Amino acid sequence: MFRVDIIRPPFYKACGMDGRLLLLQELTARKNRNASYSLRAFARDLGVSPAALSQYLLRKREFSKKNRQLVIDRMKLSPLEQRAFDQDRAVPSKPDTHELIQEDTFRLIGDWVSLAVLNLARLKRNSARPAWIAQRLGIETEQASDTLKRLVRLQLVEINDDRMERTQRPFATTTDVPSEAIKRFHLSVLRKAEQALLELPVEERDITAITMPLDPAKLAEAKKILQRTRRRIANLVSTPDADSVFVLSVQLFPVSKKET
């Protein structure tokens, strides 16, 4: 059996994190030691199915009693760490329909163009012609063609009768886990936001900011509210009559340094 020495972050006991964050940090630690290590491999080493692990990390469902014990045994959790799996056992009233995308896949599509093409494929009226994609996104035809070919190769998009069709449900990346691919994606979105701020009329965009004092103890709760709000807005506007692709990018970050 493949084994990896488990090294817990030293701040684990102090911050009272739940079992999901514990697993995500362990997954990140293993990926840092082995770049090809995947969510599927992690599920194998924990003794659970990839689907059960993905749904647990996305808070769509809890581990079964059997899977919970397997994780405890395989990770050799202490009694204190075992209690982390009991800190957040409530299932959301409306299950999340997003699938957790694997890091190695997101590395290949983690840019605004790829995500935009995936969402063009969700429009009722779309075309698989690179020239049409390029015109809709304001990019070169060659870039549109390369992006579409990559998405087809990764089996994220199919082409039928000159139309693009999404082959999978919407996906989500991991949360609060360091990732160079996610960093690159957000940088590409921020650059597009800068372009929109400078070039688009105000009625076609909404870029606002609020500066405020912040209690660090409330930051985790604020981030959860932002996550729920993003999903509510997406559900509101993503109707069958949608004919455009927008990006909602919300930034919350400190502009002041800590006192020394």
Secondary structure, DSSP 4 states (H G I P E B T S, - for coil): ---------TTHHHHT--HHHHHHHHHHHHHHH-TT--HHHHHHHHTS-HHHHHHHHTTSSPPPHHHHHHHHHHHT--HHHHGGGGS--PPPSS---PEEPPHHHHHHH-SHHHHHHHHHTTSSS----HHHHHHHHT--HHHHHHHHHHHHHTTSEEEETTEEEE-S--EE--SSS--HHHHHHHHHHHHHHHHHHHHS-GGG-----------GGGHHHHHHHHHHHHHHHHHHH--TT--------------SPPP-
